[in-house]
Amino acid sequence: MASNPFVYYEHHVDVILLIHLIISFFVSLIISFYALKRFKKSTKKIDLQDAQRVAGIQDRSWFFKILFKASLHKNNQIAIFLFSFLFNLSVPFLGYFFTLWVFWYMVNVKYEEKVLDTNILDLDEFQDSFLEVERLFGEGSMINIMNNDYIPKSKKIKALSALANTNSPMSLQVVKQTLSSRDDEIRMFGYTIINKAETAINSKINKNLAIISSEIAKGEAKDKKIIAFAAKELAYLYWEMVYTELVHESLKINFLNSVIAYLEIAKEYYVPQLDNIVEKIKLCDEEETDMSNLNQIRNERENLEDTYAICASLFSLMGRVYMHRKEYEAAKAELTVAKELLSEHSTFLIPYLAELYFITKKYNITRTLMTQAQGLEYNAKLYPVVAQWRNV
């Protein structure tokens, strides 16, 4: 027997395989035992899920049941042992080192501790960085909804429906994001909303243009007040097209010119009346003691006040148009007149004037305007700006 080399070789192979099996068994046993020491074997939720899964295989074979129970969840001692044992068997010698390294890693690995509750703020961080602001519930993230391919179509349509009746620059900007959508339904819905907004404004423009044309056709019998009022409406409608960015960029200059042209027509009628309006209002106040003509006097007073407010709005809009055209000195003159006309009710004009003086580098006047303005701090958008200038 000793002279046969094949018998001698097979004898040592059996010994090596036996040693390999023993080492693999103990290494795998140690790993599986320590893994359950370090990680939770199960929880109530896992146990409930496992029980439901086991109940669903009652008609399967006993061998399948054993394998199934051994692999129900990852922190299972039998599953860990079998994986480690089979791994060591399939990778002789090198598998021992890898398995021992995993054991060493589990013993020495450290996890970063998380602070669950603290009221301590490191104020030094604000010198180099600013906290990133995130929305907890996704409110206001309409553009992200429109551009995200994973958002369901139903939610996009619901969001568009909420914006359908709001012709603000921000809402229409969000709607425009849908025009490049790959979904035909979303793209057509967005186009319909924009088209609806344009159609509504164009309809009003055509209506007022028709009013002016019909009055001019009357010749000397035309009513200048009706023309002036229609011109004022046209100025605001053309401005709305520019402000909401419904007009194409190539036509923006023409629309702004139209705004100025119609404002000039309205001014020709309303502004000359300013000289006598204040005196007439005072006269109405004195005549209110006459009970016989009280309603007539009050109606006349309301008409005078309306005319006064219209004049202020004309100067205000003209100033905003000049600002848009970057004609700052002309804008400053118009807005200053509007502010004087509105007096204590001119708070909403302060930000425009402050911006003009800031652009022209007259920072002291900007600070004075922001400091003296009353009520701007109640505007959420303007509050940080007002607070900054008041603390300069």
C-alpha positions as CSV (number, residue, x, y, z in Angstrom):
1,M,0.0,0.0,0.0
2,A,2.9,2.3,0.8
3,S,4.3,1.9,-2.6
4,N,1.1,3.2,-4.2
5,P,1.4,7.0,-4.5
6,F,-2.4,7.4,-5.2
7,V,-3.4,5.8,-2.0
8,Y,-0.9,7.9,0.0
9,Y,-2.3,11.1,-1.7
10,E,-5.9,10.2,-1.0
11,H,-5.2,9.6,2.7
12,H,-3.8,13.1,3.2
13,V,-6.6,14.7,1.2
14,D,-9.1,13.2,3.7
15,V,-7.1,14.6,6.6
16,I,-6.9,18.0,5.0
17,L,-10.6,18.1,4.2
18,L,-11.4,17.1,7.8
19,I,-9.2,19.8,9.2
20,H,-10.7,22.3,6.8
21,L,-14.2,21.3,7.9
22,I,-13.4,21.6,11.5
23,I,-11.7,25.0,11.2
24,S,-14.6,26.3,9.0
25,F,-17.1,25.0,11.5
26,F,-15.6,26.7,14.5
27,V,-14.8,30.0,12.7
28,S,-18.4,30.1,11.4
29,L,-19.8,29.3,14.8
30,I,-17.8,32.1,16.4
31,I,-18.9,34.6,13.8
32,S,-22.6,33.7,14.0
33,F,-22.5,33.8,17.8
34,Y,-20.8,37.2,18.0
35,A,-23.0,38.7,15.2
36,L,-26.1,38.1,17.4
37,K,-24.3,39.6,20.4
38,R,-23.6,42.8,18.5
39,F,-26.8,43.0,16.4
40,K,-30.4,42.4,17.4
41,K,-31.7,38.9,16.3
42,S,-35.3,40.0,16.0
43,T,-37.9,42.6,16.9
44,K,-41.6,42.3,17.4
45,K,-42.2,43.6,13.9
46,I,-39.7,41.0,12.4
47,D,-41.2,38.2,14.4
48,L,-44.7,39.0,13.3
49,Q,-43.6,39.2,9.6
50,D,-41.8,35.8,10.0
51,A,-44.8,34.2,11.6
52,Q,-47.0,35.3,8.7
53,R,-44.5,34.0,6.1
54,V,-44.2,30.6,7.9
55,A,-48.0,30.3,8.0
56,G,-48.0,30.7,4.2
57,I,-45.8,27.7,3.5
58,Q,-47.6,25.0,5.5
59,D,-48.3,22.9,2.3
60,R,-44.6,22.8,1.3
61,S,-42.0,20.1,2.0
62,W,-40.2,19.7,5.3
63,F,-36.9,20.4,3.6
64,F,-38.2,23.6,2.1
65,K,-39.6,24.7,5.5
66,I,-36.2,24.2,7.1
67,L,-34.4,26.3,4.5
68,F,-37.1,28.9,4.6
69,K,-37.0,29.3,8.4
70,A,-33.2,29.5,8.3
71,S,-33.3,32.5,5.9
72,L,-36.2,34.5,7.2
73,H,-34.3,37.6,8.2
74,K,-30.7,38.7,8.0
75,N,-29.9,38.6,11.7
76,N,-30.5,34.9,11.9
77,Q,-27.9,32.7,13.6
78,I,-28.5,29.7,11.3
79,A,-28.3,31.8,8.2
80,I,-25.1,33.6,9.3
81,F,-23.5,30.3,10.3
82,L,-24.5,28.6,7.0
83,F,-23.2,31.5,4.9
84,S,-19.9,31.7,6.7
85,F,-19.4,27.9,6.7
86,L,-20.2,27.6,3.0
87,F,-18.0,30.6,2.2
88,N,-15.0,29.1,4.1
89,L,-15.5,25.7,2.4
90,S,-15.6,27.3,-1.1
91,V,-12.6,29.5,-0.4
92,P,-10.0,27.3,1.5
93,F,-7.4,29.0,3.6
94,L,-8.1,32.5,2.2
95,G,-11.6,32.4,3.5
96,Y,-10.3,32.0,7.1
97,F,-8.4,35.3,6.9
98,F,-11.3,37.1,5.4
99,T,-13.8,35.7,8.0
100,L,-11.4,36.6,10.8
101,W,-11.0,40.1,9.4
102,V,-14.8,40.5,9.4
103,F,-14.8,39.3,13.1
104,W,-12.0,41.8,14.0
105,Y,-13.9,44.6,12.2
106,M,-17.1,43.9,14.1
107,V,-15.2,44.0,17.3
108,N,-13.4,47.3,16.6
109,V,-15.8,49.3,14.5
110,K,-17.1,52.5,16.1
111,Y,-20.2,54.4,15.1
112,E,-20.5,58.2,15.4
113,E,-22.8,59.1,18.3
114,K,-25.8,61.2,17.4
115,V,-27.0,64.0,19.6
116,L,-30.7,63.6,19.8
117,D,-31.6,66.8,21.6
118,T,-29.6,69.9,22.2
119,N,-30.2,73.6,22.5
120,I,-26.6,74.6,22.0
121,L,-25.8,76.7,18.9
122,D,-22.3,77.2,17.6
123,L,-22.5,80.9,16.7
124,D,-19.0,80.9,15.2
125,E,-20.4,78.8,12.3
126,F,-22.4,81.7,11.0
127,Q,-19.2,83.6,10.3
128,D,-18.2,81.1,7.6
129,S,-21.4,79.4,6.5
130,F,-25.1,79.9,6.4
131,L,-27.7,77.2,7.3
132,E,-29.4,75.6,4.3
133,V,-33.1,76.2,4.4
134,E,-35.3,73.2,3.5
135,R,-39.0,72.8,3.4
136,L,-40.3,70.0,5.6
137,F,-43.5,69.3,3.7
138,G,-42.5,70.3,0.2
139,E,-44.7,73.5,0.3
140,G,-43.8,76.0,-2.4
141,S,-41.7,73.6,-4.4
142,M,-43.9,73.8,-7.5
143,I,-41.1,73.9,-10.0
144,N,-39.5,70.8,-8.5
145,I,-42.9,69.0,-8.8
146,M,-43.1,70.0,-12.5
147,N,-39.5,69.0,-13.3
148,N,-39.4,65.7,-11.3
149,D,-40.1,62.7,-13.5
150,Y,-41.0,60.6,-10.4
151,I,-43.9,62.8,-9.3
152,P,-47.2,61.2,-10.3
153,K,-49.1,62.9,-13.1
154,S,-52.1,63.3,-10.8
155,K,-50.2,65.5,-8.4
156,K,-48.8,67.6,-11.2
157,I,-52.3,68.2,-12.6
158,K,-53.5,69.1,-9.1
159,A,-50.7,71.6,-8.7
160,L,-51.4,73.1,-12.1
161,S,-55.1,73.4,-11.2
162,A,-54.2,75.4,-8.1
163,L,-52.2,77.8,-10.3
164,A,-54.8,78.1,-13.1
165,N,-56.6,81.1,-11.6
166,T,-53.5,83.0,-10.3
167,N,-51.9,85.3,-12.9
168,S,-48.9,86.2,-10.9
169,P,-45.3,86.2,-12.4
170,M,-44.3,83.3,-10.0
171,S,-47.3,81.1,-10.8
172,L,-47.0,81.6,-14.6
173,Q,-43.3,81.0,-14.4
174,V,-44.0,77.6,-12.8
175,V,-46.6,76.8,-15.4
176,K,-44.1,77.6,-18.2
177,Q,-41.9,74.8,-16.8
178,T,-44.5,72.4,-18.1
179,L,-44.2,73.4,-21.7
180,S,-41.0,71.3,-22.0
181,S,-42.6,68.3,-20.3
182,R,-42.4,64.9,-22.0
183,D,-45.9,64.2,-21.0
184,D,-48.4,65.4,-23.6
185,E,-51.2,65.9,-21.1
186,I,-49.1,67.9,-18.7
187,R,-47.7,70.0,-21.5
188,M,-51.1,70.7,-23.0
189,F,-52.6,71.6,-19.6
190,G,-49.8,74.1,-19.0
191,Y,-50.3,75.6,-22.5
192,T,-54.0,75.9,-21.8
193,I,-53.5,77.8,-18.6
194,I,-51.1,80.3,-20.3
195,N,-53.4,80.6,-23.3
196,K,-56.3,81.3,-21.0
197,A,-54.4,84.1,-19.2
198,E,-53.3,85.6,-22.5
199,T,-56.8,85.4,-24.0
200,A,-58.4,87.0,-20.9
201,I,-56.0,90.0,-21.1
202,N,-56.3,90.3,-24.9
203,S,-60.0,90.3,-24.6
204,K,-59.9,93.2,-22.2
205,I,-57.4,95.0,-24.5
206,N,-59.6,94.6,-27.5
207,K,-62.7,95.8,-25.6
208,N,-61.0,99.0,-24.4
209,L,-59.5,99.6,-27.9
210,A,-63.0,99.3,-29.3
211,I,-64.3,101.9,-26.8
212,I,-61.6,104.4,-27.8
213,S,-62.2,103.8,-31.5
214,S,-66.0,104.3,-31.1
215,E,-65.5,107.5,-29.2
216,I,-63.0,108.9,-31.6
217,A,-65.4,108.1,-34.4
218,K,-67.9,110.5,-32.9
219,G,-65.6,113.4,-33.7
220,E,-66.4,116.5,-31.6
221,A,-69.1,114.7,-29.7
222,K,-66.6,112.2,-28.2
223,D,-66.4,111.8,-24.4
224,K,-62.9,112.5,-23.2
225,K,-63.5,111.0,-19.8
226,I,-64.4,107.6,-21.4
227,I,-61.3,107.7,-23.6
228,A,-59.1,108.6,-20.7
229,F,-60.5,105.8,-18.5
230,A,-60.1,103.3,-21.3
231,A,-56.6,104.5,-21.9
232,K,-55.8,104.0,-18.2
233,E,-57.2,100.4,-18.4
234,L,-55.1,99.7,-21.5
235,A,-52.0,101.0,-19.8
236,Y,-52.5,98.6,-16.9
237,L,-53.4,95.7,-19.2
238,Y,-50.2,96.1,-21.4
239,W,-48.2,96.4,-18.2
240,E,-49.7,93.2,-16.9
241,M,-48.6,91.4,-20.0
242,V,-45.0,92.6,-19.4
243,Y,-45.1,92.1,-15.6
244,T,-46.5,88.5,-15.8
245,E,-44.0,87.8,-18.7
246,L,-46.8,86.6,-21.0
247,V,-45.4,88.8,-23.7
248,H,-42.5,87.5,-25.8
249,E,-39.1,89.1,-25.1
250,S,-38.9,90.6,-28.6
251,L,-42.2,92.4,-28.1
252,K,-41.5,93.7,-24.6
253,I,-40.2,97.1,-25.7
254,N,-43.3,97.7,-27.9
255,F,-45.6,96.8,-25.0
256,L,-43.8,99.2,-22.7
257,N,-44.0,102.0,-25.3
258,S,-47.8,101.3,-25.5
259,V,-48.0,101.6,-21.7
260,I,-46.4,105.0,-21.8
261,A,-48.5,106.1,-24.7
262,Y,-51.8,105.3,-23.0
263,L,-50.6,106.7,-19.7
264,E,-49.9,110.0,-21.5
265,I,-53.5,110.0,-22.9
266,A,-55.0,109.4,-19.5
267,K,-52.8,112.1,-17.9
268,E,-53.9,114.7,-20.4
269,Y,-57.4,114.3,-19.0
270,Y,-56.9,113.6,-15.3
271,V,-53.8,115.6,-14.3
272,P,-55.2,119.1,-15.1
273,Q,-58.0,118.5,-12.6
274,L,-55.5,118.1,-9.8
275,D,-55.3,121.9,-9.2
276,N,-58.9,122.2,-8.2
277,I,-59.6,118.8,-6.6
278,V,-58.2,119.6,-3.2
279,E,-60.2,122.8,-3.0
280,K,-63.3,121.1,-4.2
281,I,-63.0,118.4,-1.6
282,K,-62.6,121.0,1.2
283,L,-65.7,122.8,-0.2
284,C,-67.6,119.5,-0.1
285,D,-66.7,119.0,3.5
286,E,-68.0,122.5,4.4
287,E,-71.3,121.9,2.5
288,E,-72.0,118.6,4.1
289,T,-74.0,120.5,6.7
290,D,-76.6,121.1,4.0
291,M,-78.9,118.1,4.6
292,S,-81.0,118.7,1.5
293,N,-78.1,118.0,-0.9
294,L,-76.1,115.6,1.3
295,N,-76.1,112.6,-1.1
296,Q,-75.2,114.8,-4.1
297,I,-72.3,116.4,-2.2
298,R,-71.0,113.0,-1.0
299,N,-71.2,111.6,-4.5
300,E,-69.2,114.5,-5.8
301,R,-66.6,114.1,-3.1
302,E,-66.2,110.4,-4.0
303,N,-65.8,111.3,-7.6
304,L,-63.1,113.8,-6.7
305,E,-61.3,111.3,-4.5
306,D,-61.4,108.7,-7.3
307,T,-59.9,111.1,-9.7
308,Y,-57.2,112.0,-7.2
309,A,-56.4,108.3,-6.7
310,I,-56.3,107.7,-10.5
311,C,-53.8,110.5,-10.9
312,A,-51.6,108.9,-8.2
313,S,-51.8,105.5,-9.9
314,L,-50.9,106.9,-13.3
315,F,-47.7,108.5,-11.9
316,S,-46.9,105.3,-9.9
317,L,-47.3,103.1,-13.0
318,M,-45.3,105.4,-15.2
319,G,-42.5,105.3,-12.6
320,R,-42.4,101.5,-12.6
321,V,-42.3,101.4,-16.4
322,Y,-39.3,103.8,-16.4
323,M,-37.6,101.6,-13.8
324,H,-38.2,98.6,-16.0
325,R,-36.6,100.6,-18.9
326,K,-33.7,101.6,-16.5
327,E,-34.5,105.3,-17.0
328,Y,-33.9,106.0,-13.3
329,E,-34.1,109.8,-13.2
330,A,-37.5,109.8,-15.0
331,A,-38.7,107.0,-12.8
332,K,-37.7,109.0,-9.7
333,A,-39.6,112.0,-10.8
334,E,-42.8,110.1,-11.5
335,L,-42.7,108.1,-8.2
336,T,-41.9,111.2,-6.2
337,V,-45.1,112.9,-7.6
338,A,-47.1,109.8,-6.8
339,K,-45.7,109.7,-3.2
340,E,-46.7,113.4,-2.7
341,L,-50.2,112.8,-4.0
342,L,-50.8,109.7,-1.8
343,S,-49.2,111.3,1.2
344,E,-49.6,109.0,4.3
345,H,-50.9,106.2,2.0
346,S,-47.7,106.0,0.0
347,T,-46.0,103.2,2.0
348,F,-46.2,100.8,-0.9
349,L,-44.1,103.2,-3.1
350,I,-41.2,103.4,-0.6
351,P,-39.5,100.2,-1.8
352,Y,-39.5,101.4,-5.4
353,L,-38.0,104.8,-4.4
354,A,-35.5,103.1,-2.1
355,E,-34.4,100.8,-4.9
356,L,-33.9,103.8,-7.2
357,Y,-31.8,105.7,-4.7
358,F,-29.8,102.5,-4.0
359,I,-29.1,102.0,-7.8
360,T,-28.0,105.6,-8.1
361,K,-25.7,105.1,-5.1
362,K,-27.5,107.5,-2.8
363,Y,-27.5,105.2,0.2
364,N,-28.2,107.8,2.9
365,I,-31.6,108.5,1.2
366,T,-32.3,104.8,0.9
367,R,-31.7,104.4,4.6
368,T,-33.9,107.4,5.5
369,L,-36.7,106.1,3.4
370,M,-36.5,102.6,4.9
371,T,-36.3,104.0,8.4
372,Q,-39.2,106.4,8.1
373,A,-41.5,104.0,6.3
374,Q,-44.3,102.6,8.5
375,G,-45.8,99.2,8.1
376,L,-43.2,97.7,5.7
377,E,-42.0,95.4,8.5
378,Y,-45.3,93.6,8.3
379,N,-44.5,92.4,4.8
380,A,-42.8,89.1,5.1
381,K,-40.7,89.6,1.9
382,L,-39.6,93.1,2.8
383,Y,-39.0,92.6,6.5
384,P,-35.4,91.3,6.2
385,V,-34.5,94.3,3.9
386,V,-36.2,96.8,6.2
387,A,-34.5,95.4,9.3
388,Q,-31.1,95.5,7.6
389,W,-31.4,99.1,6.6
390,R,-32.7,100.2,9.9
391,N,-29.7,98.7,11.7
392,V,-27.1,100.2,9.3
